[in-house]
Amino acid sequence: MGRGNARTGAMAAMAVGLVGTALAALHLATSSGGPGTGNGMVGAIGAIPLGLIATTLGRRVLARSRRTERSAGSGGHEREFGSTS
C-alpha cells in the first residue's frame, strides 16, 4: 500500500468510525427481535466498539502527525538564513 498523507488517513478513520458507531447505535435502537433472529443485532453490537477503536486510533495518528509537523517545521530555519554555526 502506498504512503499517503497521515492527516488525511486519520481524518478518514475518525469520520468512518463515528459514522459507523452512530449507524450501529441507530440500528440497535430501531431493530426488533433479539440476537439470533437474523436482524443483524450481533453485528451492530460488534460495530460499536470497532467504530470507537477506529475513532481513537485516528485521533492518535492525527495528534502524532501534528507533533511530527511541529518538530520538523521548527528545526533547520536558523541555518537556512546564513548562519554558519
C-alpha positions in Angstrom: 0.0 0.0 0.0 1.4 3.4 -0.9 2.3 6.1 1.6 -0.2 8.9 1.8 -0.9 11.8 3.9 -1.2 10.7 7.6 -3.6 13.5 8.4 -6.0 12.5 5.6 -6.0 8.9 6.8 -6.5 10.0 10.4 -9.4 12.2 9.5 -11.0 9.4 7.4 -10.6 6.9 10.2 -12.2 9.3 12.6 -15.1 10.1 10.3 -15.8 6.5 9.3 -15.5 5.4 13.0 -18.0 8.0 14.1 -20.5 7.3 11.3 -20.2 3.5 11.9 -20.8 3.9 15.6 -23.8 6.1 15.1 -25.3 3.8 12.5 -24.8 0.8 14.7 -26.4 2.5 17.6 -29.3 3.6 15.4 -29.7 0.0 14.2 -29.8 -1.3 17.7 -32.4 1.2 18.8 -34.7 0.5 15.9 -34.4 -3.2 15.2 -36.9 -5.7 16.5 -36.2 -9.1 17.9 -33.0 -10.1 19.6 -29.7 -11.8 18.9 -30.1 -14.8 16.6 -33.2 -13.6 14.8 -31.4 -12.5 11.6 -31.8 -8.8 12.2 -28.1 -8.1 12.5 -28.1 -7.1 16.1 -24.9 -9.0 16.9 -23.1 -7.3 14.1 -24.3 -3.9 15.4 -23.1 -4.7 18.9 -19.7 -5.6 17.4 -19.7 -2.5 15.2 -19.9 -0.1 18.2 -16.6 -0.9 19.8 -14.9 -1.2 16.4 -16.1 2.3 15.4 -14.9 3.7 18.7 -11.5 2.0 18.2 -11.2 3.5 14.7 -12.0 6.9 16.1 -9.5 6.6 18.8 -6.7 5.3 16.5 -7.5 8.1 14.0 -7.2 10.7 16.8 -3.9 9.3 17.9 -2.5 9.4 14.4 -3.7 12.9 13.9 -2.0 14.0 17.2 1.2 12.3 16.2 1.2 13.8 12.7 0.8 17.3 14.3 3.7 16.6 16.7 5.9 15.5 13.8 5.0 18.5 11.7 5.8 20.9 14.5 9.2 19.3 15.2 10.1 19.1 11.5 9.0 22.6 10.9 10.9 24.3 13.7 14.3 22.8 13.0 16.8 24.0 10.5 15.5 27.5 9.8 18.4 29.1 11.6 20.9 27.5 9.3 18.8 28.2 6.2 19.2 32.0 6.6 23.0 32.0 6.5 24.1 31.1 10.0 27.4 29.2 9.8 27.5 27.6 13.2 
